[in-house]
Amino acid sequence: RATVIFSRIPSMLSARKKSFRPGQVKRNTRADDYASSISWLEESYICNLCRSINDPSCALNLSLDVDSVKIYMGDTGLLITHSFDSGSITPSEIMEAFVKNKLSINEGMFFENAVAQALVSSNHALYYSEFYIENDDKHLYEVDFISSSGKKIVPIEVKSSLSSKHRSLDLFMEKYGSRVDSVYVVHGKDLRVDGKITYVPIYMTICL
């Protein structure tokens, strides 16, 4: 089961909803059926798990949704090569295309995976938050990562392309504004501050 989950990671991360769904592995199975396999992937440092919280606060584990988890690769370079297992392109060609922004596929998942990897290397546990806004129970919004600072929470949104548009982050600040401390957008451009939001180049993620 761990092997099958591992093989599905690129397709899971490239999907619009990135959280692990048992049906992607085998029909008519439940999350509990894969708990030990997912735990093994995390404990072996092959994967980094990002867990969902329903009611974000400084005590992040109090509102943990144990059935919702995103599975990132522990190494982003491995994720890139794992995504091209067919052998039609060499690892060096893949990396060159990635650096030059010429992969012509969903690069957002690689960008987000790199941020997850950097946060874990800085001893951050990974959490994300899905939420609805008042009077709208049809649209589920998501903030990529949630951390904490003292008695406040720190939302972190990842943008591989246009970083000035971040509706989910804006709505999150409206809903949980009294709980929020610093707010970050990790992107591929320069460091800048715009109101409450600090835009951080991806190579500075490790400094958060």
N, C-alpha and C positions, 0 to 999 in steps of 0.2 A: 504493500500500500504506500509506503514511503517513496518507493521508486516511481510509482504512477503519479503521485502528487508532485514529485520533483519534475517529472516530464511535462506536467501541465502548467508549471509556473509561468512561462512566457505567455501562454494564451490567457491565463487568468489576469495577469498584469496588463495585458493589452485590451482587455474588455472594459466597457464603460463602468460597470460595477466590479471592482477589483477584489472584493472579498471572496474568500474560499466558499464554494458551494459544493456539497457532496455529490450532487447530480452531475457535476462536471467530470467526476471520477467514475461513478457507477450509479445507475438509476436505482431509485428506491432505497438509498442509503441515507444515514443521518450523520450529523457532525460528530456525534459521540463515537461512531464507528472508526473515526480517523484520529481521535484525540491523541493516542499514544504514538502514532506514526508522525503526526505534526510535531509533537513534543520532541521526538527523537531528532527530527530535522533541525529543530532549534538548538537542542543541547549539543549536537555535533558541530554547530557553527556553520552548517551548510546554508541555513536560512535564518532570516530575521523576521520575527512575528510582530505584527502591528495589531493591537487589540482595540476593539470598539468600546467607547464609553457613551452611555446614554444621557447622563446629566453631568457635564464636565465641571469639576471643581478642583481645588488644590489637592484633595484626597482622591486621586484619579481612580484608584482601585475600588472605590465604594460603588461606582455605577458601571462596573465592568459587564459587558455583554459577552459571556463566555462562548456563545455560539457564533460570534462574528469575528473573523480574523482575516487580515491580509498577509500574504506570504511573500516576502521579498527574498531575493538571493543575497547571501552574505557577501558576495563579491560581484560587483557590477560587470566587470570584464567577463566573468564566467556566464552571467546572464546574457550578454551580447552573443558570445560564441554558442551558448546553449540554444539561442533563438535561431541559429543558422546551422543546425546539425546536419542538414542535407549534404553539406560538402561542396555546394555550388560556388561558394566564395570562401577564401582563406581568412583565418583570424586577422592577419595583418591588413588585408583589404577591408575587413569589417571595421577595424579600429580607425583606419585612415578615413573611411567614409563618415564614421561617427564624429570624429574630430572636425571634419570639414563640413558637417551638417548636410551630408548628401546620401543618407541612408534611405530616404523616401519611404519610411515606415513610421509607425507610432514611436517617435523618440521620447515622448513624454514618460513612458514607463521606465526607460533607462535613466532619465533625469531624476525621476522620483526615487528609483532604487538607489541611486548614488547618494541622494540626500538621506535616505534611511540608513545606509551604510555609514555615512559620516556621523549621524546622530548616535548610532550604537557605539561607534568607536570613541565617542565622547561620554560614554556611560549613561546615555539616555535610554530609558525604556520607551518603546514605541506605542503610541496610542493615536487613534483617529476618532472623529465624531461625526455621526450622521444626525440630522435634525430636521424638523418641520418648523415652519414659521406660523404665527397665529393666523387663523382663518384660511389656511392653505394646507390641507393634508394630502394633496396629490403630488407635490414636488418634494422629493427628499434631497436635501443639500448635504454637502460633506466638506469638512476641513481636513486636509491631508494628515497633519500631525498636531498633537496637543502635548505640551509639556507644562510644567508648573514652576513657579518662582515665588517662594514664600507662601503667602495665602492667596495668591492669584494664579490664573492659568495663562499659558502662552500659546496662542494658535500660530501655526506655521503652515503657510500655503506654498505649494511648489508650482512654478510656471516655467515651462520649457520654451515657450514662445512669447506671446503678448502678455506681459506681466501687469499692465495697468488695469486690466479687467479681472476682477475677482469677486463676483457676486456672492458666492457662498461665504467668503471671508467677511464681506461687508454685512451680510445678514447675520452671521455668527456674532459679530461685534454688537449689532443692534440687540440681539436676543440676550447675550450674556455679557454686555458691556461692563456691568458693575463687578464682574469676576475677573476681567481681563487686565493683564499687566502689559507687557510688551507684545507687539504684533509684528510678525515677519512674513515677507514674501521672498522665497529663495528663487532666483532667476539667473539668466545667463549674461546679465549686463552688470553695470557698475553699482557700487554702493551708493544709496541715496535715501533720504528721509522725506516722506510726504505725509504730513499730518501725524497720525498715530502709527503709521506703517513704516517700518524700516525695510528697504529692499536690499537683500544681501546676495552678492554673487555666490554661485554655488561653491566655489573653493573656500569660502569663509564659513560654510555651514559648521565646520568643526569648532568654530569659535563661539557658537551660540551657547 
